[in-house]
Structure formats: structure tokens, C-alpha cells
Amino acid sequence: MANSTSGPILGCIADDFTGATDLASQLVSAGMRTLQTIGIPDTPLEAGVDAVVVALKSRTIPASEAIKQSIQALDWLREQGCEQFYFKYCSTFDSTPAGNIGPVTEALMEALDTDFTDACPALPANRRSVFNGYLFANGVLLNESGMQDHPLTPMTDANLVRVLGAQTTREIGLIDYATLRQGDAAVTARIEALKADGIGIAICDAIDNEDLFVLARACRDLPLVTAGSGLALGLPANVADRLNHRQDAARLEPIAGREAVLSGSCSRATLAQIDHAKQHMPSFHLDAQALHDDYASVVDAALACAEAHFQAHADDDGGPVLIYASAAPEEVRQAQQRLGVQEAGELVERALADIASELVSRLGVRRLLVAGGETSGAVVSALGVQGLRIGESIDPGVPWTTTLGTEAPLALALKSGNFGATDFMTKAWKLMP
């Protein structure tokens, strides 16, 4: 497909697949027609796209590799004609103690020859807010929210100035709530003052969406912004007169077929969603130890559960089947102790990816809901997805999408583990295009 005459305006780099979809959803809701790519594409862009989100899987890999992939994505986005760039990370700011948020931000700043950027993970719609530099999730400090128990990126400090300061050589400052409430002119003045003091990155408070709109206006001329997906709500307004499809940015073609839910996330939100979904659909639990002992038999059993459900409803819509590896934190820790953190995670991801491939190629599944960033990355890679068109949201940050590059188009919803209401896995199907 040929490039649009003007090219995309905003180029985005996301550090995981569900985060990319979350960001793309926010841009679409604000009137930007958005294409999400899976990794760095080698095909031309679709015409009429206002924003491009490159989905990487760089959150927990070594910092050097995360920097390499992010710079490659930046180079490609610059080649497409993008004018402003957005580094997207999770609204829980999850990162290893040494990165990768800080090192990637610093590398992007150097590549763009800019001496200042923001850092704002706030996403009020999902109860992520920043106040006086402290990140709150679901009304409590981040390190009391459950994120302190995350198996890959445990967050034990809610003070983002401290967290980011430990990951970068840049001086870290703060644009506080009081400044934001004075409007974008006050924020712009604060940015100039911080720059004069040698501050390279400013943590930005945000309590509600209005704060994010103010911040977005103040960031209009920054070459690089870094944030969760919340800031994306305000950026399209900066270029409203240049957008191609403000009224139908979320339009998707409907896709019919069998349905399945795949989950590898162990977040509290996802565990509650699974408990609810199990009351409404057949389910199969993947156990990491069982996969280690007899991988093929466990995968075959999961597929047999799905096939039996589909055959029982050959003449009607029986709804989705749920296949999940999600487990409570203590169960996860026990599996990690027995198998090793890396092996336990890789086993689950490989199993869900293999199951997804069989569901699509052999059992006729065309509509998939996937929970968890790592799981989503494994699944879309296994399915050969090259890109996603972004549609309407199911819950904040989680849209339905349709695939590019697959043999037949698929409908996909890629859900960050922490996102979505308790009934997410059941109501999603009623909200499809």
C-alpha cells in the first residue's frame, strides 16, 4: 500500500504489545487514524494514517537491546515523515531497577538531539495518577497496589523522580500539580525554567484528563514525549486541522468466526476477570510444571477442550472458550522456584502461542481476546501479524483491532494485564464491530 501524501504526523514506540494497542486506542478515540505495527515493518504504510505505533517487546530485555530496537524504530518512523515522537511505557511505570525506561528515553533524546523531555505515566481512566511525583494505582501508592509482587518488574518505590533518576544520567525534575492547574502557559514556563537549570527529564503530575490536556498543549513543540497512554488523549488536538479521518478514525470491517480467550497475565485485574469468565464459558488451565513435564500432552488437552466446545455448538454461536495460564502470585513464585523465572515464563508463552496457531489454522477461530503483554507478544508473533487497524474500545485502553499480514483477517483484542473491568472477557464480544 502506498504512503499517504502527507505521511503520518506522530510516530510512537511502545515497549510492549498491549501497551502499543492501549496507546493506539487513545489516539483513535481522539480522532487520529492509527496503524499499529508489530515490530519494524518492511512494507509501505497504509494511506491516510495520522499516527503509527511500533510495538516492540522491549520492556524486560537487556537495556542495550532495548535501546537498539528503539533506535531502529525511531529511524524507521523518521523515514515515514513523522514529526513528533512518543515513547510509550506502562501506566505503572514498570521497569527493572536498571531500566529500561530511563536508558531508552536517554537514547531517544540523544538521537533526536533534544535536551529535554517529559515523563508522565498517568492514566486517570484506569486509576493511574501522579501527585508530587508519586505514582498511585487504584488509589494507593504504586508499591502498595500489587505491583510490588509483579513477577518480572516488581515496583517497590512510588517516587518516580527517584526511580527514573536511578536509570539515567540526566537530571530529573518535577512539574507539579499546582503548576498544571495554572494552565499550559505556566507549564511551558516551568519547562523553560527546568531546562535553564540543566534538568533533562521532568516527571509530570496528572490527576485527571484535564491535566493531561494541559500537558499535551505544553508539549506541542517537544521533539520527544514519553508517557503512558494518557497523554495521547491531548496530542491530536495540537494538529486537529491536519487529521484525515476525525469522524471515522475507529471504523473497522466486521469479522465473523469462532471465539477464544487466551490469558497469561497474573495481575489482580486479570485474575478477577478469569474468575468471572469461568462462570460463562468452558475453560482450561495451563500449569507451568505440567507443561515442563509433558508439553505436548498439555497443549493437546487444551485444544481438545476448545474443539469439544466448538463441535457441541456447530450449529449455533456457543461463544468463546477460555484457555489460561494465569495464577495467583504465590503459585507463580512456586513455579519460578522450581523451573526458574525465565523458563516458567517462556513455557507459558510458547504454549499459548502454539495454541493460538492451532485455534486459528485448524479450529476456525477468527476472534481472539489475549490478556497480558508478554502473552500478546508471543501470540501475535505466532500468528504472523504484521500490523493492526485500531477500532473502538471495549474498556479504556483496550480496543478491538483487525489484523494485517495474516492469511485471513482476524479480530484481536490485546489486553494489558491490569486493564479492564471484571466482566471484560464476557462483554467484549458484544462490542465487536
C-alpha positions as a printed NumPy array, in Angstrom:
array([[  0.   ,   0.   ,   0.   ],
       [  1.284,   3.438,  -0.883],
       [  2.232,   6.126,   1.583],
       [ -0.183,   8.982,   2.115],
       [  0.833,  12.206,   0.505],
       [  1.457,  13.932,   3.769],
       [  2.633,  10.966,   5.823],
       [  1.929,  10.339,   9.484],
       [  2.357,  13.171,  11.958],
       [  3.034,  11.247,  15.17 ],
       [  5.465,   8.342,  15.439],
       [  5.225,   6.164,  18.54 ],
       [  7.443,   3.488,  20.074],
       [  5.816,   1.209,  22.645],
       [  7.748,  -1.166,  24.886],
       [  5.174,  -3.966,  24.75 ],
       [  2.329,  -5.083,  22.505],
       [ -0.657,  -4.396,  24.747],
       [  0.808,  -1.017,  25.635],
       [  1.035,  -0.224,  21.951],
       [ -2.616,  -1.102,  21.471],
       [ -3.589,   0.962,  24.5  ],
       [ -1.786,   3.981,  23.046],
       [ -3.249,   3.464,  19.585],
       [ -6.727,   3.246,  21.103],
       [ -6.313,   6.594,  22.828],
       [ -5.132,   8.246,  19.618],
       [ -8.07 ,   6.824,  17.677],
       [-10.549,   7.994,  20.299],
       [ -9.137,  11.499,  19.896],
       [ -9.561,  11.429,  16.11 ],
       [ -6.254,  10.126,  14.76 ],
       [ -6.481,   7.235,  12.31 ],
       [ -3.804,   4.966,  13.687],
       [ -1.913,   1.936,  12.46 ],
       [ -0.031,  -0.321,  14.849],
       [  2.865,  -2.355,  13.514],
       [  4.281,  -5.474,  15.124],
       [  7.942,  -4.681,  15.218],
       [  9.51 ,  -2.61 ,  12.465],
       [  7.742,  -3.306,   9.16 ],
       [  9.347,  -3.809,   5.788],
       [  6.24 ,  -2.837,   3.812],
       [  4.878,   0.619,   2.907],
       [  2.39 ,   2.326,   5.171],
       [ -1.329,   2.367,   4.586],
       [ -2.533,   5.629,   3.053],
       [ -4.256,   8.249,   5.181],
       [ -2.698,   7.296,   8.505],
       [ -2.202,  10.103,  11.032],
       [ -0.163,   8.145,  13.586],
       [  1.921,   4.989,  13.618],
       [  2.653,   2.927,  16.732],
       [  5.562,   0.499,  16.532],
       [  5.012,  -2.301,  19.033],
       [  8.233,  -3.672,  20.475],
       [  8.758,  -6.28 ,  23.143],
       [ 11.498,  -4.397,  24.933],
       [ 10.28 ,  -3.82 ,  28.487],
       [ 12.287,  -6.54 ,  30.22 ],
       [ 15.044,  -7.404,  27.755],
       [ 18.637,  -6.2  ,  28.382],
       [ 18.827,  -2.405,  28.216],
       [ 21.353,  -2.46 ,  25.37 ],
       [ 18.988,  -4.483,  23.185],
       [ 16.005,  -2.309,  24.148],
       [ 17.969,   0.779,  23.088],
       [ 18.978,  -0.85 ,  19.79 ],
       [ 15.403,  -1.811,  18.897],
       [ 14.009,   1.573,  19.945],
       [ 16.519,   3.499,  17.837],
       [ 15.778,   1.268,  14.851],
       [ 12.073,   2.018,  15.315],
       [ 12.819,   5.733,  15.585],
       [ 14.866,   5.663,  12.386],
       [ 12.029,   3.946,  10.519],
       [  9.433,   6.383,  11.851],
       [ 11.593,   9.324,  10.792],
       [ 11.811,   7.807,   7.314],
       [  7.991,   7.747,   7.177],
       [  7.935,  11.506,   7.764],
       [  6.796,  11.605,  11.396],
       [  7.256,  14.999,  13.012],
       [  6.908,  14.265,  16.731],
       [  7.809,  11.094,  18.605],
       [  6.264,   9.32 ,  21.574],
       [  7.939,   6.707,  23.768],
       [  5.162,   4.756,  25.456],
       [  5.629,   2.691,  28.622],
       [  3.179,   1.242,  31.118],
       [  0.992,   3.405,  33.338],
       [  2.535,   1.543,  36.278],
       [  5.993,   2.663,  35.092],
       [  7.15 ,  -0.934,  35.454],
       [ 10.743,  -1.41 ,  34.666],
       [ 13.687,  -3.292,  36.035],
       [ 15.797,  -1.33 ,  38.56 ],
       [ 18.348,  -0.567,  35.843],
       [ 15.82 ,   0.304,  33.123],
       [ 14.55 ,   0.128,  30.534],
       [ 12.559,   3.346,  30.682],
       [ 15.497,   5.567,  31.599],
       [ 18.098,   4.194,  29.164],
       [ 15.682,   4.143,  26.221],
       [ 14.475,   7.685,  26.942],
       [ 18.037,   8.94 ,  27.109],
       [ 18.991,   7.179,  23.865],
       [ 15.985,   8.629,  22.03 ],
       [ 16.811,  12.114,  23.321],
       [ 20.357,  11.804,  22.007],
       [ 19.166,  10.512,  18.632],
       [ 16.735,  13.422,  18.301],
       [ 19.294,  15.924,  19.608],
       [ 16.944,  17.221,  22.281],
       [ 17.945,  18.209,  25.799],
       [ 14.514,  17.924,  27.414],
       [ 11.503,  15.656,  27.599],
       [  8.653,  14.795,  29.95 ],
       [  7.78 ,  11.578,  31.805],
       [  4.11 ,  11.056,  32.662],
       [  2.664,   7.551,  33.144],
       [ -0.692,   8.876,  34.397],
       [ -3.839,   7.255,  33.009],
       [ -6.794,   8.528,  35.079],
       [ -9.334,   6.35 ,  33.237],
       [ -7.606,   3.31 ,  34.72 ],
       [ -6.934,   4.972,  38.083],
       [ -3.256,   5.744,  37.469],
       [ -2.345,   9.218,  38.72 ],
       [  0.789,  11.135,  39.631],
       [  0.849,  13.618,  42.515],
       [  4.001,  15.405,  43.724],
       [  5.986,  12.902,  41.689],
       [  4.427,   9.841,  43.361],
       [  2.568,   7.302,  41.225],
       [ -0.749,   5.987,  42.521],
       [ -2.573,   2.923,  41.17 ],
       [ -6.167,   2.254,  42.156],
       [ -5.999,   4.969,  44.81 ],
       [ -2.919,   3.71 ,  46.652],
       [  0.816,   4.174,  46.231],
       [  2.234,   2.035,  43.44 ],
       [  4.271,  -0.089,  45.84 ],
       [  1.089,  -0.942,  47.781],
       [ -1.071,  -1.68 ,  44.711],
       [  0.016,  -5.232,  43.977],
       [  2.743,  -4.133,  41.552],
       [  5.276,  -4.856,  44.297],
       [  4.523,  -8.542,  43.597],
       [  4.908,  -8.401,  39.804],
       [  6.929, -11.49 ,  38.783],
       [  9.118,  -9.657,  36.234],
       [  9.103,  -5.975,  37.209],
       [  8.278,  -5.601,  40.917],
       [  7.756,  -1.919,  41.742],
       [  8.825,  -1.157,  45.304],
       [  9.084,   2.648,  45.084],
       [  6.301,   5.039,  44.05 ],
       [  8.578,   8.104,  43.837],
       [  9.172,   8.469,  40.099],
       [ 11.888,  11.09 ,  40.486],
       [ 13.901,   8.519,  42.44 ],
       [ 13.006,   5.615,  40.15 ],
       [ 13.921,   7.424,  36.943],
       [ 16.936,   9.121,  38.496],
       [ 18.471,   5.713,  39.166],
       [ 18.112,   4.754,  35.489],
       [ 19.597,   7.73 ,  33.667],
       [ 22.467,  10.196,  33.723],
       [ 20.016,  13.074,  33.098],
       [ 18.936,  15.3  ,  35.951],
       [ 15.299,  14.649,  36.887],
       [ 12.868,  17.442,  37.791],
       [  9.166,  17.781,  38.563],
       [  6.244,  19.642,  37.002],
       [  3.807,  19.521,  39.87 ],
       [  0.067,  19.587,  40.174],
       [ -0.059,  23.235,  41.25 ],
       [  1.725,  24.292,  38.06 ],
       [ -0.536,  22.191,  35.835],
       [ -3.618,  23.768,  37.368],
       [ -2.389,  27.177,  36.202],
       [ -2.637,  26.093,  32.563],
       [ -0.338,  25.31 ,  29.662],
       [  1.41 ,  28.686,  29.688],
       [  2.547,  28.039,  33.268],
       [  3.708,  24.539,  32.288],
       [  5.639,  25.928,  29.327],
       [  7.312,  28.469,  31.614],
       [  8.177,  25.692,  34.06 ],
       [  9.729,  23.655,  31.24 ],
       [ 11.937,  26.583,  30.26 ],
       [ 12.979,  27.095,  33.894],
       [ 13.853,  23.417,  34.291],
       [ 15.887,  23.458,  31.089],
       [ 17.783,  26.528,  32.307],
       [ 18.613,  24.591,  35.492],
       [ 20.04 ,  21.699,  33.494],
       [ 17.087,  19.344,  34.046],
       [ 16.759,  16.817,  31.222],
       [ 13.584,  14.933,  32.13 ],
       [ 10.599,  16.169,  34.145],
       [  8.199,  13.886,  35.963],
       [  4.747,  15.384,  35.375],
       [  1.848,  15.234,  37.801],
       [ -1.611,  14.446,  36.437],
       [ -4.757,  13.693,  38.411],
       [ -7.4  ,  13.823,  35.698],
       [ -7.691,  14.093,  31.935],
       [ -7.772,  17.895,  32.026],
       [ -4.225,  17.829,  33.455],
       [ -3.174,  15.662,  30.523],
       [ -4.78 ,  18.051,  28.022],
       [ -2.868,  20.936,  29.61 ],
       [  0.386,  18.975,  29.488],
       [ -0.202,  17.945,  25.868],
       [ -0.6  ,  21.57 ,  24.803],
       [  2.606,  22.498,  26.625],
       [  4.439,  19.606,  24.915],
       [  3.347,  20.666,  21.438],
       [  6.858,  21.623,  20.31 ],
       [  8.858,  18.922,  22.079],
       [ 10.522,  16.531,  19.596],
       [ 10.027,  13.678,  22.05 ],
       [  7.372,  12.992,  24.668],
       [  7.43 ,   9.979,  26.979],
       [  4.365,   8.761,  28.804],
       [  1.816,   6.069,  29.416],
       [ -1.11 ,   6.203,  27.042],
       [ -2.932,   9.013,  28.857],
       [ -1.021,  11.882,  27.244],
       [ -2.174,  10.629,  23.842],
       [ -5.655,  11.956,  24.583],
       [ -4.435,  15.525,  24.225],
       [ -1.856,  15.407,  21.45 ],
       [ -4.246,  15.077,  18.46 ],
       [ -5.835,  18.426,  19.318],
       [ -2.477,  20.073,  18.59 ],
       [ -2.814,  19.073,  14.906],
       [ -6.609,  18.798,  14.592],
       [ -6.736,  20.722,  11.311],
       [ -4.395,  18.175,   9.651],
       [ -6.156,  14.908,  10.557],
       [ -7.503,  12.696,   7.771],
       [-10.436,  10.888,   9.369],
       [-11.501,  12.615,  12.581],
       [-15.095,  11.364,  12.34 ],
       [-14.451,   7.69 ,  11.494],
       [-10.96 ,   7.01 ,  12.829],
       [-12.194,   3.878,  14.672],
       [-14.114,   2.227,  11.808],
       [-13.307,  -1.489,  11.264],
       [-14.701,  -4.135,   8.936],
       [-16.606,  -6.846,  10.851],
       [-15.056, -10.325,  11.116],
       [-17.088, -13.484,  11.784],
       [-15.829, -16.769,  13.225],
       [-15.229, -18.785,  16.365],
       [-14.014, -17.08 ,  19.52 ],
       [-11.372, -17.732,  22.171],
       [ -9.765, -16.066,  25.183],
       [ -6.078, -16.684,  25.926],
       [ -4.543, -15.368,  29.129],
       [ -1.052, -15.441,  30.569],
       [ -1.305, -12.376,  32.796],
       [ -1.167, -12.869,  36.558],
       [ -2.35 ,  -9.386,  37.517],
       [ -5.125,  -8.967,  40.062],
       [ -7.416,  -7.475,  37.431],
       [ -6.955, -10.396,  35.045],
       [ -7.391, -12.99 ,  37.786],
       [-10.733, -11.41 ,  38.703],
       [-11.734, -11.375,  35.011],
       [-10.892, -15.078,  34.69 ],
       [-12.927, -15.957,  37.782],
       [-15.884, -14.161,  36.216],
       [-15.364, -15.635,  32.734],
       [-15.182, -19.214,  34.034],
       [-18.811, -18.877,  35.087],
       [-19.835, -18.147,  31.498],
       [-17.575, -20.205,  29.22 ],
       [-15.664, -23.506,  29.204],
       [-12.115, -23.152,  30.464],
       [ -8.797, -24.989,  30.583],
       [ -5.91 , -24.137,  32.911],
       [ -2.311, -24.445,  31.707],
       [  0.07 , -25.345,  34.527],
       [  3.742, -24.431,  34.062],
       [  5.001, -27.564,  35.844],
       [  2.712, -29.798,  33.769],
       [  3.969, -28.104,  30.593],
       [  7.525, -28.794,  31.699],
       [  6.756, -32.47 ,  32.373],
       [  4.748, -33.212,  29.211],
       [  4.374, -30.168,  26.996],
       [  2.661, -31.816,  24.03 ],
       [  0.016, -33.587,  26.117],
       [ -1.   , -30.397,  27.945],
       [ -1.242, -28.38 ,  24.719],
       [ -3.247, -31.178,  23.066],
       [ -5.608, -31.303,  26.053],
       [ -6.219, -27.556,  25.857],
       [ -7.002, -27.798,  22.15 ],
       [ -9.267, -30.789,  22.759],
       [-11.251, -28.715,  25.266],
       [-11.708, -25.99 ,  22.645],
       [-12.579, -28.435,  19.874],
       [-15.199, -30.198,  22.007],
       [-16.851, -26.854,  22.754],
       [-16.907, -25.815,  19.117],
       [-18.271, -29.183,  17.967],
       [-21.02 , -29.07 ,  20.593],
       [-22.085, -25.729,  19.125],
       [-21.538, -26.448,  15.453],
       [-24.999, -25.16 ,  14.603],
       [-25.099, -22.133,  16.899],
       [-22.931, -19.473,  18.482],
       [-21.574, -21.152,  21.595],
       [-19.384, -18.209,  22.48 ],
       [-15.716, -18.288,  23.399],
       [-13.552, -20.844,  25.144],
       [-11.049, -19.705,  27.799],
       [ -7.513, -21.114,  27.974],
       [ -5.381, -19.562,  30.675],
       [ -2.066, -19.919,  32.452],
       [ -2.805, -17.074,  34.87 ],
       [ -2.253, -17.911,  38.525],
       [ -2.051, -16.232,  41.923],
       [  1.321, -14.658,  42.895],
       [  2.235, -17.474,  45.297],
       [  1.623, -20.138,  42.64 ],
       [  3.74 , -18.151,  40.182],
       [  6.596, -17.874,  42.687],
       [  6.495, -21.607,  43.354],
       [  6.684, -22.367,  39.633],
       [  9.554, -19.912,  39.223],
       [ 11.431, -21.519,  42.101],
       [ 11.038, -24.991,  40.591],
       [ 11.668, -24.126,  36.962],
       [ 13.452, -20.773,  37.   ],
       [ 11.856, -17.408,  36.245],
       [ 12.811, -17.401,  32.578],
       [ 11.873, -20.999,  31.803],
       [  8.495, -20.781,  33.551],
       [  7.597, -17.647,  31.593],
       [  8.859, -18.986,  28.269],
       [  6.959, -22.273,  28.677],
       [  3.669, -20.472,  29.186],
       [  4.251, -18.025,  26.333],
       [  5.235, -20.824,  23.922],
       [  2.221, -22.913,  24.879],
       [ -0.259, -20.064,  24.414],
       [  1.381, -19.124,  21.101],
       [  1.19 , -22.722,  19.832],
       [ -2.43 , -22.994,  20.98 ],
       [ -3.323, -19.72 ,  19.245],
       [ -1.809, -21.001,  15.983],
       [ -3.829, -24.219,  16.121],
       [ -7.036, -22.439,  17.116],
       [ -6.755, -20.238,  14.032],
       [ -5.325, -22.657,  11.46 ],
       [ -7.248, -25.822,  12.425],
       [-10.289, -24.896,  14.516],
       [-11.561, -21.828,  12.684],
       [-11.084, -19.223,  15.406],
       [-11.166, -15.73 ,  13.899],
       [-11.865, -13.63 ,  17.019],
       [ -9.318, -13.669,  19.841],
       [ -9.003, -11.855,  23.139],
       [ -5.491, -12.062,  24.631],
       [ -4.603, -10.949,  28.169],
       [ -1.076,  -9.96 ,  29.168],
       [  1.671,  -8.03 ,  27.385],
       [  4.146, -10.908,  27.151],
       [  1.394, -13.301,  26.069],
       [  0.132, -10.875,  23.443],
       [  3.611, -10.525,  22.025],
       [  4.017, -14.275,  21.728],
       [  0.576, -14.765,  20.176],
       [  0.789, -12.066,  17.52 ],
       [  4.255, -13.281,  16.545],
       [  2.991, -16.857,  16.204],
       [  0.056, -15.733,  14.078],
       [  2.278, -13.72 ,  11.742],
       [  0.531, -10.424,  12.487],
       [  2.341,  -7.54 ,  10.804],
       [  0.05 ,  -4.731,  11.855],
       [ -3.267,  -3.791,  13.397],
       [ -6.044,  -1.415,  12.446],
       [ -7.413,   0.103,  15.648],
       [-11.124,   0.244,  16.413],
       [-13.468,   1.158,  19.255],
       [-12.523,   0.479,  22.875],
       [-14.026,  -2.3  ,  24.962],
       [-12.748,  -0.705,  28.163],
       [-10.31 ,   2.207,  28.467],
       [ -7.06 ,   1.285,  26.765],
       [ -8.291,  -1.944,  25.165],
       [ -9.752,  -1.686,  21.639],
       [-10.839,  -4.277,  19.165],
       [ -8.432,  -4.44 ,  16.228],
       [ -8.222,  -6.22 ,  12.902],
       [ -5.001,  -7.768,  11.67 ],
       [ -2.78 ,  -7.007,   8.708],
       [ -0.468,  -9.645,   7.261],
       [ -2.352, -12.769,   8.397],
       [ -3.663, -15.273,   5.834],
       [ -7.203, -14.182,   6.692],
       [ -8.072, -11.089,   8.742],
       [ -8.565, -11.726,  12.443],
       [-10.268,  -9.681,  15.138],
       [ -7.906,  -9.236,  18.087],
       [ -8.205,  -7.569,  21.467],
       [ -4.845,  -7.333,  23.24 ],
       [ -5.337,  -6.505,  26.906],
       [ -2.739,  -5.286,  29.357],
       [ -2.947,  -7.426,  32.464],
       [ -4.014,  -4.547,  34.709],
       [ -6.741,  -3.215,  32.393],
       [-10.415,  -3.9  ,  32.055],
       [-13.477,  -4.305,  34.267],
       [-14.263,  -7.628,  35.945],
       [-16.702,  -8.582,  33.174],
       [-14.269,  -7.654,  30.4  ],
       [-13.88 , -11.169,  28.963],
       [-17.615, -11.676,  28.646],
       [-18.814,  -8.264,  27.49 ],
       [-16.063,  -7.8  ,  24.865],
       [-17.874,  -9.966,  22.321],
       [-20.977,  -7.785,  22.428],
       [-18.904,  -4.741,  21.457],
       [-17.301,  -6.103,  18.303],
       [-17.707,  -4.206,  15.031]])
